[in-house]
Amino acid sequence: MGVGGSLEYVSEHYLMCISHKRNNKHHQLQTVELKVAMDCDGCELKVKKALSSLRGVKSVKINRKQLKVTVTGYVEASKVLKKAKSTGKKAEIWPYVPYNLVAHPYAAPAYDKKAPPGYVRNVEDNAVASSVVKFEDPSFVTMFSDDNPNACSIM
């Protein structure tokens, strides 16, 4: 390998590094979690093969019992979701979080019977607070007060 061969090798290596940086400039390494309806080995293989074919994907892990697919790589969540839906399976971004991260895990919007054990739906605090009815009528506050002479007394 002479001077020409060395220069060719260095230039190819340099161009590969630049193109690699250019491709990953807009995408950072991230993990995308999806809920995908899978009920057999064939479904699982089909989803895994489709998601693995995406550019920038480093790994695809599937937990069929939880219907959870975890994709790690230099990808966008929207493209991963679109590719998962292209398999014909019902797919959505993973909607669950551990129950201890939600302020009111057993409120109606957060509680989900289909959630895996230890998980509830990821809801905004405003959504849960708006579903709880608050009634602050001053007449009810003073109804059982000791200062009110007409108050009910239970003995």
C-alpha positions in Angstrom: 0.0 0.0 0.0 1.7 3.1 -1.2 1.0 6.8 -0.7 -2.0 6.7 -3.1 -3.5 3.8 -1.2 -3.0 5.4 2.1 -4.6 8.6 0.9 -7.5 6.7 -0.5 -8.1 4.8 2.7 -7.9 8.0 4.9 -10.2 9.9 2.6 -12.8 7.1 2.5 -12.7 6.8 6.3 -13.0 10.6 6.7 -16.0 10.7 4.3 -17.7 7.8 6.2 -17.3 9.7 9.5 -18.7 12.9 8.0 -21.7 11.2 6.4 -22.3 9.3 9.7 -22.3 12.5 11.6 -24.5 14.2 9.0 -27.1 11.4 9.1 -27.3 11.5 12.9 -27.1 15.2 13.3 -30.9 15.6 13.5 -31.6 12.4 15.4 -30.3 11.6 18.8 -30.1 8.1 20.3 -33.4 7.5 21.9 -35.8 4.8 23.0 -39.3 4.6 21.5 -41.9 2.4 23.3 -45.0 1.3 21.4 -48.1 -0.7 22.3 -48.6 -3.1 19.4 -51.4 -5.7 19.2 -49.6 -9.0 18.7 -51.1 -12.4 19.5 -48.7 -15.0 17.9 -45.1 -15.6 16.9 -45.8 -14.6 13.4 -47.1 -11.2 14.4 -44.1 -10.7 16.6 -41.7 -11.6 13.8 -43.5 -9.4 11.3 -43.3 -6.4 13.6 -39.7 -7.0 14.6 -38.6 -7.4 11.0 -40.4 -4.3 9.9 -39.0 -2.1 12.7 -35.5 -3.5 12.3 -35.5 -2.5 8.7 -35.8 1.2 9.6 -32.7 3.3 9.1 -30.9 4.1 12.4 -32.5 1.3 14.5 -30.0 -0.3 16.8 -32.2 -2.8 18.6 -35.8 -4.0 18.8 -37.1 -5.7 21.9 -40.6 -7.2 22.1 -42.6 -8.2 25.2 -45.6 -9.9 23.7 -47.3 -10.5 27.1 -47.4 -6.7 27.7 -47.9 -5.9 24.0 -44.8 -3.7 24.3 -42.2 -3.0 21.6 -39.1 -1.1 22.6 -37.0 0.4 19.7 -33.6 2.0 20.4 -31.7 3.9 17.8 -31.3 7.2 15.9 -34.9 7.4 14.9 -38.0 9.6 15.2 -41.0 8.3 17.2 -43.4 9.2 14.5 -41.5 7.2 11.8 -41.3 4.2 14.1 -45.1 4.4 14.8 -45.8 4.8 11.1 -43.7 1.7 10.3 -45.4 -0.4 13.0 -48.8 0.6 11.7 -47.7 -0.4 8.2 -47.6 -4.0 9.3 -51.4 -3.9 9.7 -51.3 -4.1 13.5 -52.9 -1.7 15.8 -50.1 0.5 17.2 -49.8 3.5 19.5 -47.1 5.2 21.6 -46.8 3.4 24.9 -49.5 5.0 27.0 -48.6 3.6 30.4 -46.3 4.8 33.3 -45.5 3.3 36.7 -48.4 4.0 39.0 -46.2 5.8 41.5 -45.4 8.5 39.0 -49.1 9.6 38.7 -50.7 11.9 41.4 -54.0 10.1 41.4 -53.4 6.6 39.9 -56.9 5.3 40.7 -58.9 8.2 39.3 -61.0 7.4 36.3 -58.8 8.7 33.5 -55.6 7.1 34.8 -56.9 3.7 35.8 -57.0 1.2 33.0 -57.9 -2.5 33.4 -55.8 -3.4 30.3 -52.7 -1.9 31.7 -49.8 -4.2 32.8 -49.4 -4.8 36.5 -47.9 -1.8 38.2 -48.8 0.6 35.4 -51.6 3.2 34.8 -52.3 5.4 31.9 -50.2 8.5 31.5 -52.5 11.4 32.1 -52.0 15.1 32.7 -52.6 16.4 36.2 -55.1 18.9 34.8 -57.2 16.1 33.3 -57.4 14.3 36.6 -58.1 17.5 38.5 -60.9 18.5 36.1 -62.6 15.1 36.5 -62.8 15.4 40.2 -65.9 17.4 41.2 -65.2 20.1 43.7 -68.2 21.7 45.5 -67.4 24.6 47.7 -70.8 26.0 48.8 -70.4 28.0 52.1 -73.7 26.8 53.4 -72.4 23.2 53.6 -69.3 24.4 55.4 -71.2 26.1 58.2 -74.0 23.5 58.4 -72.1 21.5 61.0 -70.2 24.3 62.6 -70.2 24.9 66.3 -70.6 28.6 65.6 -73.9 28.2 63.9 -76.8 28.1 66.3 -79.1 26.3 63.8 -76.5 23.6 63.0 -77.2 19.9 63.3 -75.9 18.2 66.3 -75.3 14.5 66.4 -75.1 13.0 69.8 
